[in-house]
Amino acid sequence: MEKRVLIAVVLSFLVLYVYQSMFMPKPAPKPVARTAQSETAAGAGAAGAGAGAGAAAGSVPQGAAAPANTAPGTTAQAAAPAGTAGAVEVQVGETSARDVVVETPIATTVFSNEGAVLTHLGLKRYVNDAKKPVDLIPHNTEFSARPFSLETGDKAIDARLNTARYRVAYGGPTTDPKTGAITVTFEYRDSGGLGIQKAFTINPRNYTIEARVDGAQGFKTSALAFRMGSGLGDVEKVVASRYTKKAEGILFRDGAVERHDAKAILAQPAYEGNVRWAGVDDHYFMSAALLGGPGAHVTYEARTVTAADGKTTADYISYTVQPPAGTTAVRVFLGPKQFDLLQSIDQDLVRAVDFGWFAFLGVPLLHGLNAINGVIGNYGWSIIILTLLINLAIGPLRHKSVVSMRKMQELQPEIKAIQDRYGKLKATDPDKQKMNTELMELYKSRGVNPAGGCLPMLLTMPVLFAFYNLLSQAIELRGAPFGLWIKDLSLADPLYITPVLMGITMLVQQRMTPSTADPVQQKMFMFMPVVFTVMFVAAPSGLAIYWFVSNLAGIMQQVITNRIIGPPQVRAPRPPAERKMKRVGEGRTNGASA
């Protein structure tokens, strides 16, 4: 009896094996390869969610029709891929929370299956005060949804879609072998017929994430919007100053950049029209949706959040974007405001880096700074070299300015004598105009241009201010050490050495520069180095180094110029009678002079 039972069992297994081998359809192979990082992440996530769902979903090829989801714990029949027979049975719905981690060379991106939203985005090339990767997703506020939450126009549906536990399709992230892009797909459908598929494609080279909504059931996508959360996380823990830009709303509309702080957003939260991109940025980082143009709509929300200590506050700005009609996808940049990076994504996205009025000069100066650093390997020394090159280029203008100011200084006694003669006359007195005529004749006879000392210096100011704005905005200086006590060129000098040196050199330069100001004005000018020193105490050390080196270059040039033109030749004013006689001899009447 036992022998016959054993033979029957063996034969039964043999029949099942032959049947499955010959008649059951074979699983379709995956058309894309998965990276080692994605495999690790998917495996770790699947451990908490159960292996059954991942194994079944892994048989669905990328690009095939997504299987319909049913309520958690149930199954659904999905159409089999072309070339196979029958249907593939897949398990849908997950009963436990799960994170999906995507590792790239530049970032760690974490999605949650609860709402299919973004929960972490750590930038591997940038660290915070704790020396950990900067996380651009805030975690200390509760007033705003997580990035890529959905708005459909129905709050009940929104609540369901943004809290439900989605199934992770294909077992986890998949990688396109041609582009290297990594895609994470989430699927959900409840017993009431509400269904959706959300797919996220991460570009491993430029910090962009494209979110797509497909297979919508139970709601209309005509008013679909993506909530992008509270802009940026607490990445800059520095003392607030004029050199640190707070978070604000930013958008590029009708060919111009618009910046809106929390106060402005409270007055006008919604913007629409030809919006090419919109988001939130701070001093060095940005979250921006690339909307493409007409028909897009963006809404901001601002709140002031108080920290646990009850003293520190911060303005958090969230934004929601609605793509143009008929579009259920949005591409978002979440990363550093690095000029070349932004330019590679969208030419207009570089406008987020605020170089001020002289951006047309700041951009080539930034390229020059990066080129020098590519050779030197130290941004501190690169700043010094570029500063010296700039001063060398504007040297001829400075020389011309100093020469003109020296001539004006030599004429001061004669100028003062003319001004004294007319000093008692009122400004409305017609004879007062004779003073200006006499001064112009003096300038002409000496070959002096009154504006010659100012105009050349004014021409150099755009270059100097452009470089100043560049150094205050460039993320390249963030975390870049110079040496010795300066560990970060984007932060203030901890020992205040560079601001003090800057103030001293500024004082020396002022004392060496010829001046036509009266004694009272000269004393006021001598007070300026003190004011600048106090201002630069909180300035980034890179700015202080630039200003200090620029002052040194100016002192060196002043010494060279003084040797070329020699000491000043002070001219004593001629007596008034001498001028009168000269004018009479030139055919003028005595009544024409005072």
LINDA-V591117 format. One record per pair of residues at least 24 apart in sequence whose C-alpha atoms are under 7 Angstrom apart, sorted by sequence separation. I is the first residue (numbers start at 0). J is the second residue. D is the distance in whole Angstrom. If there is no record, write none. Layout:
i=<I | I>
j=<J | J>
d=<D | D>
This chain:
i=<68 | 179 | 192 | 193 | 251 | 271 | 296 | 297 | 414 | 192 | 251 | 271 | 296 | 250 | 251 | 270 | 271 | 295 | 296 | 502 | 118 | 250 | 270 | 295 | 502 | 117 | 249 | 250 | 269 | 270 | 295 | 116 | 117 | 249 | 269 | 294 | 502 | 30 | 116 | 117 | 248 | 249 | 268 | 269 | 293 | 294 | 502 | 27 | 29 | 30 | 116 | 248 | 249 | 268 | 501 | 26 | 116 | 247 | 248 | 268 | 290 | 56 | 246 | 247 | 499 | 55 | 246 | 247 | 498 | 55 | 246 | 264 | 245 | 264 | 265 | 244 | 245 | 264 | 498 | 52 | 244 | 498 | 52 | 243 | 290 | 261 | 278 | 289 | 288 | 289 | 406 | 495 | 288 | 289 | 501 | 508 | 288 | 504 | 287 | 288 | 403 | 48 | 287 | 491 | 498 | 501 | 505 | 508 | 114 | 286 | 287 | 491 | 497 | 501 | 504 | 508 | 48 | 114 | 286 | 491 | 492 | 497 | 500 | 504 | 114 | 285 | 286 | 403 | 404 | 491 | 492 | 48 | 113 | 114 | 230 | 285 | 403 | 490 | 491 | 47 | 113 | 114 | 115 | 284 | 285 | 489 | 490 | 113 | 114 | 284 | 285 | 400 | 401 | 488 | 489 | 112 | 113 | 283 | 284 | 400 | 488 | 489 | 44 | 112 | 261 | 283 | 400 | 488 | 44 | 112 | 44 | 231 | 400 | 230 | 399 | 400 | 41 | 397 | 24 | 40 | 396 | 397 | 24 | 40 | 396 | 40 | 37 | 36 | 37 | 36 | 393 | 96 | 246 | 248 | 151 | 247 | 115 | 152 | 93 | 151 | 470 | 471 | 93 | 151 | 470 | 92 | 93 | 150 | 151 | 92 | 150 | 91 | 149 | 150 | 467 | 149 | 148 | 149 | 147 | 148 | 147 | 148 | 146 | 147 | 146 | 144 | 145 | 146 | 145 | 144 | 143 | 143 | 229 | 230 | 229 | 230 | 229 | 230 | 228 | 227 | 228 | 227 | 137 | 226 | 227 | 226 | 137 | 225 | 226 | 256 | 92 | 136 | 137 | 224 | 225 | 135 | 136 | 137 | 224 | 225 | 135 | 224 | 105 | 134 | 223 | 224 | 378 | 104 | 105 | 103 | 133 | 378 | 360 | 364 | 379 | 221 | 378 | 221 | 223 | 357 | 361 | 365 | 377 | 411 | 360 | 361 | 408 | 408 | 127 | 220 | 358 | 408 | 357 | 361 | 405 | 407 | 404 | 59 | 404 | 58 | 56 | 57 | 401 | 56 | 57 | 355 | 56 | 354 | 212 | 354 | 53 | 54 | 211 | 212 | 53 | 211 | 68 | 70 | 210 | 211 | 68 | 69 | 70 | 210 | 353 | 68 | 69 | 70 | 209 | 210 | 352 | 67 | 69 | 209 | 208 | 209 | 207 | 208 | 207 | 208 | 207 | 206 | 207 | 206 | 206 | 41 | 41 | 41 | 37 | 205 | 337 | 336 | 33 | 34 | 32 | 33 | 31 | 32 | 31 | 32 | 31 | 32 | 31 | 416 | 409 | 412 | 413 | 386 | 390 | 409 | 412 | 413 | 409 | 410 | 412 | 409 | 379 | 383 | 386 | 390 | 398 | 405 | 382 | 386 | 383 | 387 | 143 | 283 | 242 | 242>
j=<92 | 203 | 216 | 217 | 275 | 295 | 320 | 321 | 438 | 217 | 276 | 296 | 321 | 276 | 277 | 296 | 297 | 321 | 322 | 528 | 145 | 277 | 297 | 322 | 529 | 145 | 277 | 278 | 297 | 298 | 323 | 145 | 146 | 278 | 298 | 323 | 531 | 60 | 146 | 147 | 278 | 279 | 298 | 299 | 323 | 324 | 532 | 58 | 60 | 61 | 147 | 279 | 280 | 299 | 532 | 58 | 148 | 279 | 280 | 300 | 322 | 89 | 279 | 280 | 532 | 89 | 280 | 281 | 532 | 90 | 281 | 299 | 281 | 300 | 301 | 281 | 282 | 301 | 535 | 90 | 282 | 536 | 91 | 282 | 329 | 301 | 318 | 329 | 329 | 330 | 447 | 536 | 330 | 331 | 543 | 550 | 331 | 547 | 331 | 332 | 447 | 93 | 332 | 536 | 543 | 546 | 550 | 553 | 160 | 332 | 333 | 537 | 543 | 547 | 550 | 554 | 95 | 161 | 333 | 538 | 539 | 544 | 547 | 551 | 162 | 333 | 334 | 451 | 452 | 539 | 540 | 97 | 162 | 163 | 279 | 334 | 452 | 539 | 540 | 97 | 163 | 164 | 165 | 334 | 335 | 539 | 540 | 164 | 165 | 335 | 336 | 451 | 452 | 539 | 540 | 164 | 165 | 335 | 336 | 452 | 540 | 541 | 97 | 165 | 314 | 336 | 453 | 541 | 98 | 166 | 99 | 286 | 455 | 286 | 455 | 456 | 99 | 455 | 83 | 99 | 455 | 456 | 84 | 100 | 456 | 101 | 101 | 101 | 102 | 102 | 459 | 164 | 314 | 316 | 220 | 316 | 185 | 222 | 164 | 222 | 541 | 542 | 165 | 223 | 542 | 165 | 166 | 223 | 224 | 166 | 224 | 166 | 224 | 225 | 542 | 225 | 225 | 226 | 225 | 226 | 226 | 227 | 226 | 227 | 227 | 226 | 227 | 228 | 228 | 228 | 228 | 229 | 315 | 316 | 316 | 317 | 317 | 318 | 317 | 317 | 318 | 318 | 229 | 318 | 319 | 319 | 231 | 319 | 320 | 350 | 187 | 231 | 232 | 319 | 320 | 231 | 232 | 233 | 320 | 321 | 232 | 321 | 203 | 232 | 321 | 322 | 476 | 203 | 204 | 203 | 234 | 479 | 462 | 466 | 481 | 324 | 481 | 325 | 327 | 461 | 465 | 469 | 481 | 515 | 465 | 466 | 513 | 514 | 234 | 327 | 465 | 515 | 465 | 469 | 513 | 515 | 513 | 169 | 514 | 169 | 168 | 169 | 513 | 169 | 170 | 468 | 170 | 468 | 327 | 469 | 169 | 170 | 327 | 328 | 170 | 328 | 186 | 188 | 328 | 329 | 187 | 188 | 189 | 329 | 472 | 188 | 189 | 190 | 329 | 330 | 472 | 188 | 190 | 330 | 330 | 331 | 330 | 331 | 331 | 332 | 332 | 332 | 333 | 333 | 334 | 170 | 171 | 172 | 172 | 340 | 474 | 474 | 173 | 174 | 173 | 174 | 173 | 174 | 174 | 175 | 175 | 176 | 176 | 572 | 567 | 570 | 571 | 545 | 549 | 568 | 571 | 572 | 569 | 570 | 572 | 570 | 541 | 545 | 548 | 552 | 560 | 567 | 545 | 549 | 548 | 552 | 317 | 474 | 471 | 538>
d=<7 | 7 | 7 | 5 | 6 | 6 | 6 | 6 | 7 | 6 | 5 | 4 | 5 | 6 | 6 | 6 | 6 | 6 | 7 | 5 | 7 | 4 | 5 | 5 | 6 | 6 | 6 | 6 | 6 | 6 | 5 | 6 | 5 | 5 | 4 | 4 | 7 | 6 | 6 | 7 | 6 | 6 | 5 | 6 | 7 | 7 | 5 | 6 | 5 | 7 | 5 | 5 | 7 | 5 | 7 | 6 | 6 | 6 | 7 | 6 | 6 | 6 | 7 | 6 | 6 | 5 | 5 | 7 | 5 | 6 | 4 | 6 | 5 | 7 | 7 | 6 | 7 | 7 | 6 | 5 | 5 | 6 | 7 | 6 | 7 | 5 | 7 | 7 | 7 | 5 | 7 | 6 | 6 | 6 | 7 | 7 | 4 | 7 | 6 | 6 | 7 | 7 | 5 | 7 | 6 | 6 | 6 | 7 | 6 | 6 | 7 | 5 | 6 | 4 | 6 | 6 | 6 | 4 | 5 | 5 | 7 | 6 | 7 | 6 | 5 | 6 | 7 | 5 | 5 | 4 | 5 | 6 | 5 | 5 | 5 | 6 | 5 | 4 | 5 | 7 | 5 | 6 | 6 | 6 | 6 | 5 | 6 | 4 | 7 | 4 | 6 | 6 | 6 | 6 | 6 | 5 | 6 | 6 | 5 | 4 | 5 | 6 | 6 | 5 | 7 | 6 | 7 | 5 | 6 | 7 | 6 | 7 | 6 | 6 | 7 | 6 | 6 | 6 | 6 | 6 | 5 | 6 | 6 | 5 | 7 | 7 | 6 | 7 | 7 | 6 | 6 | 7 | 7 | 7 | 7 | 7 | 6 | 7 | 6 | 6 | 7 | 7 | 6 | 5 | 6 | 6 | 6 | 6 | 7 | 5 | 5 | 6 | 6 | 6 | 7 | 5 | 6 | 6 | 5 | 5 | 5 | 7 | 6 | 5 | 4 | 7 | 7 | 5 | 5 | 5 | 5 | 6 | 6 | 6 | 5 | 5 | 4 | 7 | 5 | 7 | 6 | 6 | 7 | 6 | 6 | 4 | 6 | 6 | 6 | 7 | 7 | 6 | 4 | 7 | 5 | 5 | 5 | 7 | 6 | 6 | 5 | 4 | 7 | 6 | 6 | 7 | 7 | 7 | 7 | 5 | 6 | 7 | 7 | 7 | 5 | 6 | 7 | 6 | 7 | 6 | 5 | 7 | 6 | 7 | 6 | 6 | 7 | 6 | 6 | 7 | 7 | 5 | 5 | 6 | 6 | 7 | 6 | 6 | 7 | 7 | 6 | 4 | 7 | 5 | 5 | 7 | 6 | 5 | 6 | 6 | 7 | 6 | 6 | 6 | 4 | 4 | 7 | 6 | 5 | 7 | 5 | 5 | 5 | 5 | 7 | 4 | 5 | 5 | 6 | 6 | 7 | 7 | 6 | 4 | 6 | 6 | 7 | 5 | 5 | 7 | 4 | 6 | 6 | 6 | 6 | 7 | 5 | 7 | 6 | 7 | 6 | 7 | 5 | 6 | 7 | 5 | 7 | 6 | 6 | 7 | 6 | 6 | 6 | 7 | 6 | 7 | 7 | 6 | 7 | 6 | 6 | 5 | 5 | 6 | 6 | 6 | 7 | 6 | 7 | 7 | 6 | 7 | 6 | 6 | 6 | 7 | 7 | 6 | 7 | 6>
